[in-house]
Amino acid sequence: GLYCLTEGEGFPGGYCVSSCAPTTGEGCVGGGVCLTNGACFAECLADGDCRGGYECWEGTCWPPE
């Protein structure tokens, strides 16, 4: 259930996520958050919780727009 989103998809350096069940939130490991698209994204409280070049938006790490 692990796959990577690419730079061409707007994720600098790539972003590996795992699959999850959005209706139950099951399937995320290591503190990930299951989004409605069925992917687990890294959980955060502030930009400093995300890797370099990514920002905390609504509790998960994303590349800047």
All heavy atoms as TSV, in Angstrom:
chain	resi	resn	atom	element	x	y	z
A	1	GLY	N	N	0.783	-1.199	0.000
A	1	GLY	CA	C	0.000	0.000	0.000
A	1	GLY	C	C	0.828	1.267	0.000
A	1	GLY	O	O	0.291	2.328	0.192
A	2	LEU	N	N	2.143	1.198	-0.228
A	2	LEU	CA	C	2.976	2.399	-0.254
A	2	LEU	C	C	3.189	2.842	-1.694
A	2	LEU	O	O	3.473	2.025	-2.564
A	2	LEU	CB	C	4.329	2.112	0.409
A	2	LEU	CG	C	5.281	3.278	0.565
A	2	LEU	CD1	C	4.730	4.317	1.528
A	2	LEU	CD2	C	6.640	2.780	1.061
A	3	TYR	N	N	3.036	4.131	-1.950
A	3	TYR	CA	C	3.316	4.682	-3.276
A	3	TYR	C	C	3.846	6.093	-3.112
A	3	TYR	O	O	3.696	6.708	-2.063
A	3	TYR	CB	C	2.079	4.632	-4.174
A	3	TYR	CG	C	0.874	5.378	-3.664
A	3	TYR	CD1	C	0.611	6.677	-4.094
A	3	TYR	CD2	C	-0.008	4.793	-2.758
A	3	TYR	CE1	C	-0.500	7.364	-3.628
A	3	TYR	CE2	C	-1.115	5.480	-2.296
A	3	TYR	CZ	C	-1.363	6.762	-2.735
A	3	TYR	OH	O	-2.455	7.446	-2.274
A	4	CYS	N	N	4.508	6.576	-4.158
A	4	CYS	CA	C	5.141	7.896	-4.073
A	4	CYS	C	C	4.516	8.864	-5.063
A	4	CYS	O	O	4.284	8.520	-6.220
A	4	CYS	CB	C	6.635	7.788	-4.333
A	4	CYS	SG	S	7.514	6.886	-3.046
A	5	LEU	N	N	4.251	10.065	-4.575
A	5	LEU	CA	C	3.803	11.161	-5.416
A	5	LEU	C	C	5.070	11.840	-5.929
A	5	LEU	O	O	6.029	12.006	-5.185
A	5	LEU	CB	C	2.951	12.125	-4.598
A	5	LEU	CG	C	1.738	11.476	-3.922
A	5	LEU	CD1	C	1.108	12.427	-2.920
A	5	LEU	CD2	C	0.725	11.048	-4.956
A	6	THR	N	N	5.104	12.233	-7.179
A	6	THR	CA	C	6.335	12.711	-7.808
A	6	THR	C	C	6.418	14.232	-7.883
A	6	THR	O	O	5.432	14.932	-7.647
A	6	THR	CB	C	6.452	12.152	-9.231
A	6	THR	OG1	O	5.399	12.715	-10.032
A	6	THR	CG2	C	6.356	10.638	-9.241
A	7	GLU	N	N	7.619	14.701	-8.257
A	7	GLU	CA	C	7.807	16.132	-8.464
A	7	GLU	C	C	6.862	16.649	-9.538
A	7	GLU	O	O	6.338	17.743	-9.430
A	7	GLU	CB	C	9.265	16.421	-8.831
A	7	GLU	CG	C	10.185	16.248	-7.650
A	7	GLU	CD	C	11.576	16.795	-7.891
A	7	GLU	OE1	O	11.703	17.847	-8.529
A	7	GLU	OE2	O	12.523	16.155	-7.406
A	8	GLY	N	N	6.638	15.840	-10.585
A	8	GLY	CA	C	5.721	16.221	-11.656
A	8	GLY	C	C	4.291	16.395	-11.175
A	8	GLY	O	O	3.489	17.083	-11.807
A	9	GLU	N	N	3.964	15.788	-10.039
A	9	GLU	CA	C	2.635	15.924	-9.446
A	9	GLU	C	C	2.606	17.067	-8.424
A	9	GLU	O	O	1.630	17.237	-7.716
A	9	GLU	CB	C	2.219	14.615	-8.770
A	9	GLU	CG	C	2.042	13.469	-9.756
A	9	GLU	CD	C	1.829	12.132	-9.074
A	9	GLU	OE1	O	2.752	11.673	-8.373
A	9	GLU	OE2	O	0.736	11.565	-9.252
A	10	GLY	N	N	3.727	17.810	-8.333
A	10	GLY	CA	C	3.774	18.951	-7.421
A	10	GLY	C	C	4.365	18.674	-6.059
A	10	GLY	O	O	4.187	19.461	-5.131
A	11	PHE	N	N	5.080	17.560	-5.897
A	11	PHE	CA	C	5.668	17.192	-4.612
A	11	PHE	C	C	7.189	17.169	-4.740
A	11	PHE	O	O	7.760	16.138	-5.094
A	11	PHE	CB	C	5.123	15.845	-4.132
A	11	PHE	CG	C	3.669	15.903	-3.767
A	11	PHE	CD1	C	2.692	15.740	-4.725
A	11	PHE	CD2	C	3.290	16.151	-2.457
A	11	PHE	CE1	C	1.348	15.812	-4.396
A	11	PHE	CE2	C	1.947	16.221	-2.113
A	11	PHE	CZ	C	0.977	16.062	-3.087
A	12	PRO	N	N	7.871	18.306	-4.466
A	12	PRO	CA	C	9.325	18.382	-4.599
A	12	PRO	C	C	10.032	17.280	-3.817
A	12	PRO	O	O	9.729	17.037	-2.658
A	12	PRO	CB	C	9.672	19.758	-4.013
A	12	PRO	CG	C	8.410	20.540	-4.077
A	12	PRO	CD	C	7.297	19.537	-3.944
A	13	GLY	N	N	10.955	16.598	-4.480
A	13	GLY	CA	C	11.700	15.518	-3.841
A	13	GLY	C	C	10.895	14.245	-3.676
A	13	GLY	O	O	11.363	13.284	-3.093
A	14	GLY	N	N	9.661	14.239	-4.170
A	14	GLY	CA	C	8.775	13.095	-4.009
A	14	GLY	C	C	8.170	13.055	-2.613
A	14	GLY	O	O	8.653	13.712	-1.682
A	15	TYR	N	N	7.085	12.333	-2.463
A	15	TYR	CA	C	6.385	12.241	-1.180
A	15	TYR	C	C	5.738	10.871	-1.126
A	15	TYR	O	O	4.801	10.591	-1.871
A	15	TYR	CB	C	5.323	13.344	-1.109
A	15	TYR	CG	C	4.735	13.596	0.257
A	15	TYR	CD1	C	5.151	14.680	1.006
A	15	TYR	CD2	C	3.749	12.779	0.784
A	15	TYR	CE1	C	4.601	14.948	2.254
A	15	TYR	CE2	C	3.190	13.036	2.028
A	15	TYR	CZ	C	3.618	14.124	2.752
A	15	TYR	OH	O	3.074	14.382	3.986
A	16	CYS	N	N	6.286	9.999	-0.313
A	16	CYS	CA	C	5.758	8.639	-0.221
A	16	CYS	C	C	4.641	8.573	0.816
A	16	CYS	O	O	4.766	9.118	1.913
A	16	CYS	CB	C	6.862	7.655	0.125
A	16	CYS	SG	S	8.060	7.498	-1.203
A	17	VAL	N	N	3.553	7.949	0.434
A	17	VAL	CA	C	2.381	7.814	1.302
A	17	VAL	C	C	1.923	6.356	1.285
A	17	VAL	O	O	2.308	5.589	0.410
A	17	VAL	CB	C	1.221	8.729	0.834
A	17	VAL	CG1	C	1.606	10.183	0.906
A	17	VAL	CG2	C	0.779	8.392	-0.579
A	18	SER	N	N	1.111	5.990	2.244
A	18	SER	CA	C	0.511	4.661	2.238
A	18	SER	C	C	-0.989	4.798	2.055
A	18	SER	O	O	-1.562	5.856	2.314
A	18	SER	CB	C	0.840	3.896	3.527
A	18	SER	OG	O	0.344	4.584	4.642
A	19	SER	N	N	-1.604	3.742	1.612
A	19	SER	CA	C	-3.047	3.732	1.408
A	19	SER	C	C	-3.754	3.562	2.743
A	19	SER	O	O	-3.230	2.948	3.663
A	19	SER	CB	C	-3.445	2.578	0.487
A	19	SER	OG	O	-2.840	2.719	-0.762
A	20	CYS	N	N	-4.946	4.119	2.828
A	20	CYS	CA	C	-5.753	3.978	4.036
A	20	CYS	C	C	-7.226	3.995	3.659
A	20	CYS	O	O	-7.582	4.280	2.526
A	20	CYS	CB	C	-5.438	5.097	5.026
A	20	CYS	SG	S	-5.777	6.755	4.405
A	21	ALA	N	N	-8.056	3.693	4.619
A	21	ALA	CA	C	-9.501	3.695	4.417
A	21	ALA	C	C	-10.060	5.019	4.934
A	21	ALA	O	O	-10.140	5.222	6.143
A	21	ALA	CB	C	-10.129	2.527	5.168
A	22	PRO	N	N	-10.407	5.957	4.032
A	22	PRO	CA	C	-10.849	7.273	4.475
A	22	PRO	C	C	-12.089	7.265	5.361
A	22	PRO	O	O	-12.268	8.151	6.189
A	22	PRO	CB	C	-11.101	8.048	3.189
A	22	PRO	CG	C	-11.024	7.086	2.076
A	22	PRO	CD	C	-10.400	5.831	2.596
A	23	THR	N	N	-12.930	6.263	5.236
A	23	THR	CA	C	-14.143	6.247	6.051
A	23	THR	C	C	-13.862	5.866	7.497
A	23	THR	O	O	-14.557	6.305	8.399
A	23	THR	CB	C	-15.189	5.273	5.461
A	23	THR	OG1	O	-14.582	3.997	5.293
A	23	THR	CG2	C	-15.706	5.784	4.129
A	24	THR	N	N	-12.800	5.053	7.702
A	24	THR	CA	C	-12.477	4.631	9.063
A	24	THR	C	C	-11.149	5.190	9.565
A	24	THR	O	O	-10.879	5.176	10.759
A	24	THR	CB	C	-12.386	3.096	9.157
A	24	THR	OG1	O	-11.309	2.647	8.326
A	24	THR	CG2	C	-13.690	2.442	8.745
A	25	GLY	N	N	-10.293	5.664	8.643
A	25	GLY	CA	C	-8.975	6.160	9.026
A	25	GLY	C	C	-7.971	5.056	9.274
A	25	GLY	O	O	-6.843	5.312	9.658
A	26	GLU	N	N	-8.356	3.800	9.030
A	26	GLU	CA	C	-7.456	2.678	9.275
A	26	GLU	C	C	-6.417	2.570	8.170
A	26	GLU	O	O	-6.693	2.838	7.013
A	26	GLU	CB	C	-8.254	1.376	9.342
A	26	GLU	CG	C	-9.137	1.291	10.566
A	26	GLU	CD	C	-9.907	-0.015	10.629
A	26	GLU	OE1	O	-9.482	-0.996	9.998
A	26	GLU	OE2	O	-10.939	-0.031	11.307
A	27	GLY	N	N	-5.213	2.180	8.565
A	27	GLY	CA	C	-4.164	1.931	7.603
A	27	GLY	C	C	-2.972	2.859	7.718
A	27	GLY	O	O	-1.929	2.585	7.158
A	28	CYS	N	N	-3.097	3.971	8.425
A	28	CYS	CA	C	-1.976	4.891	8.591
A	28	CYS	C	C	-1.077	4.399	9.724
A	28	CYS	O	O	-1.551	4.005	10.775
A	28	CYS	CB	C	-2.457	6.294	8.910
A	28	CYS	SG	S	-3.319	7.099	7.547
A	29	VAL	N	N	0.207	4.450	9.487
A	29	VAL	CA	C	1.178	4.052	10.504
A	29	VAL	C	C	2.089	5.239	10.808
A	29	VAL	O	O	2.232	6.142	10.003
A	29	VAL	CB	C	2.019	2.845	10.047
A	29	VAL	CG1	C	1.155	1.618	9.915
A	29	VAL	CG2	C	2.740	3.137	8.755
A	30	GLY	N	N	2.678	5.243	11.976
A	30	GLY	CA	C	3.636	6.273	12.326
A	30	GLY	C	C	3.057	7.671	12.474
A	30	GLY	O	O	3.727	8.648	12.204
A	31	GLY	N	N	1.805	7.769	12.866
A	31	GLY	CA	C	1.221	9.081	13.118
A	31	GLY	C	C	0.685	9.794	11.896
A	31	GLY	O	O	0.442	10.980	11.925
A	32	GLY	N	N	0.488	9.079	10.791
A	32	GLY	CA	C	-0.068	9.701	9.601
A	32	GLY	C	C	-1.551	9.992	9.755
A	32	GLY	O	O	-2.228	9.445	10.625
A	33	VAL	N	N	-2.043	10.871	8.894
A	33	VAL	CA	C	-3.451	11.247	8.873
A	33	VAL	C	C	-4.053	10.743	7.569
A	33	VAL	O	O	-3.527	11.011	6.485
A	33	VAL	CB	C	-3.615	12.784	8.968
A	33	VAL	CG1	C	-5.069	13.183	8.838
A	33	VAL	CG2	C	-3.030	13.305	10.263
A	34	CYS	N	N	-5.154	10.011	7.662
A	34	CYS	CA	C	-5.828	9.482	6.476
A	34	CYS	C	C	-6.734	10.561	5.885
A	34	CYS	O	O	-7.677	11.026	6.528
A	34	CYS	CB	C	-6.652	8.248	6.856
A	34	CYS	SG	S	-7.400	7.436	5.429
A	35	LEU	N	N	-6.414	10.961	4.656
A	35	LEU	CA	C	-7.212	11.985	3.980
A	35	LEU	C	C	-8.309	11.337	3.146
A	35	LEU	O	O	-8.301	10.136	2.900
A	35	LEU	CB	C	-6.300	12.839	3.097
A	35	LEU	CG	C	-5.148	13.519	3.821
A	35	LEU	CD1	C	-4.321	14.347	2.841
A	35	LEU	CD2	C	-5.656	14.410	4.942
A	36	THR	N	N	-9.248	12.140	2.684
A	36	THR	CA	C	-10.384	11.615	1.929
A	36	THR	C	C	-9.970	10.978	0.610
A	36	THR	O	O	-10.736	10.228	0.026
A	36	THR	CB	C	-11.433	12.718	1.655
A	36	THR	OG1	O	-10.801	13.787	0.953
A	36	THR	CG2	C	-12.040	13.220	2.941
A	37	ASN	N	N	-8.748	11.253	0.125
A	37	ASN	CA	C	-8.282	10.632	-1.116
A	37	ASN	C	C	-7.717	9.231	-0.881
A	37	ASN	O	O	-7.229	8.596	-1.801
A	37	ASN	CB	C	-7.245	11.513	-1.815
A	37	ASN	CG	C	-5.955	11.682	-1.029
A	37	ASN	OD1	O	-5.807	11.157	0.076
A	37	ASN	ND2	N	-5.025	12.418	-1.587
A	38	GLY	N	N	-7.741	8.769	0.379
A	38	GLY	CA	C	-7.267	7.426	0.703
A	38	GLY	C	C	-5.765	7.317	0.854
A	38	GLY	O	O	-5.196	6.248	0.716
A	39	ALA	N	N	-5.104	8.442	1.156
A	39	ALA	CA	C	-3.655	8.448	1.357
A	39	ALA	C	C	-3.325	8.999	2.740
A	39	ALA	O	O	-3.987	9.908	3.229
A	39	ALA	CB	C	-2.976	9.298	0.295
A	40	CYS	N	N	-2.291	8.425	3.361
A	40	CYS	CA	C	-1.813	8.894	4.663
A	40	CYS	C	C	-0.743	9.961	4.462
A	40	CYS	O	O	0.252	9.707	3.778
A	40	CYS	CB	C	-1.197	7.743	5.445
A	40	CYS	SG	S	-2.352	6.419	5.807
A	41	PHE	N	N	-0.940	11.119	5.036
A	41	PHE	CA	C	0.048	12.195	4.969
A	41	PHE	C	C	0.615	12.432	6.358
A	41	PHE	O	O	-0.060	12.184	7.365
A	41	PHE	CB	C	-0.596	13.480	4.446
A	41	PHE	CG	C	-0.651	13.551	2.943
A	41	PHE	CD1	C	-1.444	12.695	2.220
A	41	PHE	CD2	C	0.120	14.481	2.268
A	41	PHE	CE1	C	-1.488	12.753	0.837
A	41	PHE	CE2	C	0.089	14.542	0.884
A	41	PHE	CZ	C	-0.720	13.672	0.163
A	42	ALA	N	N	1.852	12.929	6.412
A	42	ALA	CA	C	2.515	13.191	7.687
A	42	ALA	C	C	1.734	14.227	8.486
A	42	ALA	O	O	1.309	15.254	7.953
A	42	ALA	CB	C	3.938	13.683	7.454
A	43	GLU	N	N	1.562	13.955	9.769
A	43	GLU	CA	C	0.830	14.845	10.674
A	43	GLU	C	C	1.765	15.942	11.183
A	43	GLU	O	O	2.958	15.722	11.361
A	43	GLU	CB	C	0.292	14.038	11.848
A	43	GLU	CG	C	-0.630	14.816	12.743
A	43	GLU	CD	C	-1.275	13.922	13.788
A	43	GLU	OE1	O	-0.740	12.827	14.077
A	43	GLU	OE2	O	-2.304	14.322	14.305
A	44	CYS	N	N	1.226	17.138	11.397
A	44	CYS	CA	C	2.037	18.251	11.892
A	44	CYS	C	C	1.177	19.228	12.690
A	44	CYS	O	O	-0.046	19.232	12.586
A	44	CYS	CB	C	2.696	18.985	10.732
A	44	CYS	SG	S	1.507	19.657	9.542
A	45	LEU	N	N	1.866	20.040	13.476
A	45	LEU	CA	C	1.230	21.143	14.195
A	45	LEU	C	C	1.747	22.487	13.691
A	45	LEU	O	O	1.087	23.504	13.819
A	45	LEU	CB	C	1.490	21.028	15.699
A	45	LEU	CG	C	0.884	19.805	16.381
A	45	LEU	CD1	C	1.320	19.743	17.843
A	45	LEU	CD2	C	-0.631	19.832	16.285
A	46	ALA	N	N	2.980	22.478	13.121
A	46	ALA	CA	C	3.607	23.693	12.616
A	46	ALA	C	C	4.535	23.319	11.458
A	46	ALA	O	O	4.894	22.148	11.290
A	46	ALA	CB	C	4.402	24.373	13.726
A	47	ASP	N	N	4.945	24.308	10.664
A	47	ASP	CA	C	5.821	24.059	9.520
A	47	ASP	C	C	7.082	23.306	9.914
A	47	ASP	O	O	7.581	22.474	9.165
A	47	ASP	CB	C	6.206	25.375	8.845
A	47	ASP	CG	C	5.033	26.039	8.131
A	47	ASP	OD1	O	3.996	25.375	7.915
A	47	ASP	OD2	O	5.162	27.228	7.775
A	48	GLY	N	N	7.616	23.556	11.107
A	48	GLY	CA	C	8.830	22.910	11.571
A	48	GLY	C	C	8.688	21.404	11.758
A	48	GLY	O	O	9.692	20.698	11.859
A	49	ASP	N	N	7.460	20.905	11.789
A	49	ASP	CA	C	7.224	19.469	11.916
A	49	ASP	C	C	7.364	18.752	10.579
A	49	ASP	O	O	7.400	17.523	10.531
A	49	ASP	CB	C	5.824	19.192	12.476
A	49	ASP	CG	C	5.624	19.709	13.883
A	49	ASP	OD1	O	6.626	19.829	14.616
A	49	ASP	OD2	O	4.471	19.998	14.242
A	50	CYS	N	N	7.407	19.527	9.493
A	50	CYS	CA	C	7.490	18.963	8.141
A	50	CYS	C	C	8.931	19.019	7.645
A	50	CYS	O	O	9.729	19.799	8.136
A	50	CYS	CB	C	6.600	19.760	7.191
A	50	CYS	SG	S	4.862	19.792	7.688
A	51	ARG	N	N	9.235	18.214	6.656
A	51	ARG	CA	C	10.583	18.247	6.087
A	51	ARG	C	C	10.787	19.556	5.326
A	51	ARG	O	O	9.812	20.250	4.985
A	51	ARG	CB	C	10.827	17.039	5.198
A	51	ARG	CG	C	10.165	17.103	3.856
A	51	ARG	CD	C	10.573	15.870	3.055
A	51	ARG	NE	N	10.405	16.126	1.646
A	51	ARG	CZ	C	9.983	15.232	0.779
A	51	ARG	NH1	N	9.686	14.017	1.175
A	51	ARG	NH2	N	9.874	15.530	-0.490
A	52	GLY	N	N	12.038	19.895	5.061
A	52	GLY	CA	C	12.373	21.138	4.386
A	52	GLY	C	C	11.612	21.326	3.085
A	52	GLY	O	O	11.474	20.393	2.300
A	53	GLY	N	N	11.091	22.512	2.870
A	53	GLY	CA	C	10.356	22.823	1.650
A	53	GLY	C	C	8.876	22.484	1.702
A	53	GLY	O	O	8.155	22.725	0.747
A	54	TYR	N	N	8.422	21.933	2.825
A	54	TYR	CA	C	7.002	21.601	2.982
A	54	TYR	C	C	6.419	22.418	4.128
A	54	TYR	O	O	7.137	22.863	5.012
A	54	TYR	CB	C	6.820	20.102	3.251
A	54	TYR	CG	C	6.934	19.266	1.993
A	54	TYR	CD1	C	8.160	19.100	1.364
A	54	TYR	CD2	C	5.827	18.671	1.433
A	54	TYR	CE1	C	8.273	18.346	0.196
A	54	TYR	CE2	C	5.923	17.914	0.276
A	54	TYR	CZ	C	7.145	17.760	-0.339
A	54	TYR	OH	O	7.242	17.019	-1.490
A	55	GLU	N	N	5.105	22.623	4.092
A	55	GLU	CA	C	4.420	23.430	5.100
A	55	GLU	C	C	3.297	22.629	5.752
A	55	GLU	O	O	2.724	21.742	5.129
A	55	GLU	CB	C	3.812	24.675	4.441
A	55	GLU	CG	C	4.810	25.564	3.767
A	55	GLU	CD	C	4.141	26.682	2.967
A	55	GLU	OE1	O	2.923	26.610	2.686
A	55	GLU	OE2	O	4.865	27.628	2.618
A	56	CYS	N	N	2.994	23.001	6.978
A	56	CYS	CA	C	1.877	22.392	7.688
A	56	CYS	C	C	0.600	23.106	7.268
A	56	CYS	O	O	0.460	24.317	7.419
A	56	CYS	CB	C	2.104	22.527	9.201
A	56	CYS	SG	S	0.887	21.620	10.179
A	57	TRP	N	N	-0.329	22.350	6.707
A	57	TRP	CA	C	-1.612	22.911	6.280
A	57	TRP	C	C	-2.721	22.006	6.780
A	57	TRP	O	O	-2.773	20.826	6.424
A	57	TRP	CB	C	-1.655	23.048	4.766
A	57	TRP	CG	C	-2.893	23.696	4.256
A	57	TRP	CD1	C	-3.215	25.024	4.325
A	57	TRP	CD2	C	-4.001	23.062	3.614
A	57	TRP	NE1	N	-4.454	25.233	3.763
A	57	TRP	CE2	C	-4.958	24.043	3.324
A	57	TRP	CE3	C	-4.267	21.739	3.290
A	57	TRP	CZ2	C	-6.168	23.756	2.702
A	57	TRP	CZ3	C	-5.479	21.454	2.662
A	57	TRP	CH2	C	-6.402	22.455	2.373
A	58	GLU	N	N	-3.560	22.542	7.640
A	58	GLU	CA	C	-4.688	21.804	8.207
A	58	GLU	C	C	-4.258	20.469	8.825
A	58	GLU	O	O	-4.929	19.455	8.675
A	58	GLU	CB	C	-5.803	21.622	7.191
A	58	GLU	CG	C	-6.436	22.941	6.777
A	58	GLU	CD	C	-7.689	22.776	5.951
A	58	GLU	OE1	O	-8.155	21.643	5.726
A	58	GLU	OE2	O	-8.218	23.808	5.517
A	59	GLY	N	N	-3.075	20.472	9.489
A	59	GLY	CA	C	-2.637	19.312	10.236
A	59	GLY	C	C	-1.830	18.274	9.500
A	59	GLY	O	O	-1.462	17.249	10.057
A	60	THR	N	N	-1.538	18.523	8.199
A	60	THR	CA	C	-0.698	17.605	7.424
A	60	THR	C	C	0.330	18.399	6.608
A	60	THR	O	O	0.125	19.563	6.306
A	60	THR	CB	C	-1.528	16.712	6.479
A	60	THR	OG1	O	-2.342	17.526	5.639
A	60	THR	CG2	C	-2.416	15.754	7.264
A	61	CYS	N	N	1.432	17.732	6.264
A	61	CYS	CA	C	2.533	18.382	5.539
A	61	CYS	C	C	2.290	18.363	4.026
A	61	CYS	O	O	1.980	17.302	3.448
A	61	CYS	CB	C	3.844	17.666	5.841
A	61	CYS	SG	S	4.341	17.791	7.566
A	62	TRP	N	N	2.434	19.534	3.407
A	62	TRP	CA	C	2.218	19.704	1.964
A	62	TRP	C	C	3.290	20.602	1.384
A	62	TRP	O	O	3.823	21.456	2.076
A	62	TRP	CB	C	0.853	20.361	1.704
A	62	TRP	CG	C	-0.287	19.452	1.990
A	62	TRP	CD1	C	-0.874	19.229	3.204
A	62	TRP	CD2	C	-0.968	18.632	1.069
A	62	TRP	NE1	N	-1.890	18.311	3.077
A	62	TRP	CE2	C	-1.970	17.944	1.767
A	62	TRP	CE3	C	-0.843	18.421	-0.303
A	62	TRP	CZ2	C	-2.827	17.046	1.144
A	62	TRP	CZ3	C	-1.708	17.528	-0.916
A	62	TRP	CH2	C	-2.695	16.854	-0.169
A	63	PRO	N	N	3.557	20.468	0.059
A	63	PRO	CA	C	4.461	21.419	-0.567
A	63	PRO	C	C	3.780	22.781	-0.655
A	63	PRO	O	O	2.540	22.841	-0.712
A	63	PRO	CB	C	4.702	20.832	-1.960
A	63	PRO	CG	C	3.534	19.945	-2.229
A	63	PRO	CD	C	3.067	19.464	-0.879
A	64	PRO	N	N	4.555	23.875	-0.632
A	64	PRO	CA	C	3.923	25.192	-0.742
A	64	PRO	C	C	3.277	25.360	-2.111
A	64	PRO	O	O	3.713	24.765	-3.100
A	64	PRO	CB	C	5.081	26.168	-0.549
A	64	PRO	CG	C	6.304	25.380	-0.838
A	64	PRO	CD	C	5.991	23.944	-0.539
A	65	GLU	N	N	2.241	26.167	-2.160
A	65	GLU	CA	C	1.541	26.388	-3.435
A	65	GLU	C	C	2.283	27.377	-4.286
A	65	GLU	O	O	2.927	28.239	-3.884
A	65	GLU	CB	C	0.130	26.894	-3.176
A	65	GLU	CG	C	-0.721	25.822	-2.540
A	65	GLU	CD	C	-2.148	26.249	-2.402
A	65	GLU	OE1	O	-2.848	26.204	-3.418
A	65	GLU	OE2	O	-2.531	26.631	-1.298
